Amino acid sequence: MNVMYQIIEQSSLHGMPVWVKAFAIALFAFITLLLISMLVLLLLNMTSVSVTLGYLYE
């Protein structure tokens, strides 16, 4: 927990209300979880994914 308090103290969240800090941390955690889950889905389905680059390969 000390790391999180240190990050908040050295960021622009230092003087903000508690609800703004909680919202910012929750939003960061949500985006991070979303990106990690997308990466896992991509790695699991990598063999069946076909990427075409539009007009380059017709």
HELIX and SHEET records of a PDB file:
HELIX    1   1 ASN A    2  GLU A    9  1                                   8    
HELIX    2   2 VAL A   18  LEU A   44  1                                  27    
HELIX    3   3 MET A   46  SER A   48  5                                   3    
HELIX    4   4 GLY A   54  LEU A   56  5                                   3    
END                                                                             
